[in-house]
């Protein structure tokens, strides 16, 4: 199954528009642009950053690029295609790095970060056995802009909250995980399992790949550790990207 069989083209799903500080625009990657990204990937060694030709959607908040469904979010805004602004986000990259979520998702699913709603479309369409999908999103403007275009599905709940401050983690905070993070230790040792349990937990809250993401990824894993049902799976976009780049 190819990535485009898992995730739709978001320009076909989310129209251009804005609500408050959140804005969606569409852009086109030509064959010449795509060839440039292929050449650049050879130079940088980042094979995941090859951008396929096509029309894509881009989400920005206060004019800062947050996500696209098909370009190179991981470049951190460096120029591409002759110095034009990078349409950061993820062609093959955005789709390939989020695909592990689709492969592992089952039962009750928790996702941190709504973005363009790409993983919501993928999960609801490709994983009919999912019992519930809860998405935590900090920006009310992003929710107001994206939610009206998402599938109408009784399994889907979107909660406007900072993922780090969600009250579902509260009992873990009492054990000191907010300050300590996961840091490679057993995520379940000494943690209460009171509160909601999820079979799948996934985080995608970072606009780009940076070393500074690692502490926050560890923190989220620590906060979420006791919320993963036994036999469940937890992942995040930052780690998935780094694994892809090491192949």
KAZI-V155979 format. One record per backbone hydrogen bond with DSSP energy under -1.0 kcal/mol. CO is the residue of the C=O (numbers start at 1). NH is the residue of the N-H. Records with the same first field share a line. If there is no record, write none. Layout:
CO = NH / NH
//
This chain:
2 = 5
3 = 7
9 = 12
10 = 14
17 = 24
19 = 22
21 = 62
22 = 19
23 = 60
24 = 17
25 = 58
27 = 56
29 = 54
30 = 34
31 = 35
32 = 36
33 = 37
34 = 38
35 = 39
36 = 40
37 = 41
38 = 42
39 = 43
40 = 44
41 = 45
45 = 47
46 = 49
47 = 50
54 = 29
56 = 27
57 = 69
58 = 25
59 = 66 / 67
60 = 23
61 = 64
64 = 61
67 = 59
72 = 75
73 = 76
80 = 84
84 = 80
86 = 88
90 = 95
91 = 95
92 = 96
93 = 97
99 = 103
100 = 104
101 = 105
107 = 131 / 132
108 = 199 / 200
109 = 134
110 = 202
111 = 136
112 = 204
114 = 117
117 = 121
118 = 122
119 = 123
120 = 124
121 = 125
122 = 126
123 = 127
127 = 130
132 = 109
133 = 157
134 = 111
135 = 159
136 = 113
137 = 161
139 = 143
140 = 144
141 = 145
142 = 146
143 = 147
146 = 149
147 = 150
153 = 156
155 = 133
157 = 135
159 = 137 / 161
162 = 165
166 = 169
167 = 170
169 = 172 / 173
170 = 174
172 = 175 / 177
173 = 176
176 = 180
177 = 181
182 = 185
188 = 191
198 = 229
199 = 233
200 = 110
201 = 235
202 = 112
203 = 237
210 = 213
211 = 214
213 = 217
214 = 218
215 = 219
216 = 220
217 = 221
218 = 182 / 222
219 = 223
220 = 224
221 = 225
224 = 227
225 = 228
227 = 198
229 = 232
233 = 201
235 = 203
236 = 240
237 = 241
238 = 242
239 = 243
240 = 244
241 = 245
242 = 246
244 = 247
//
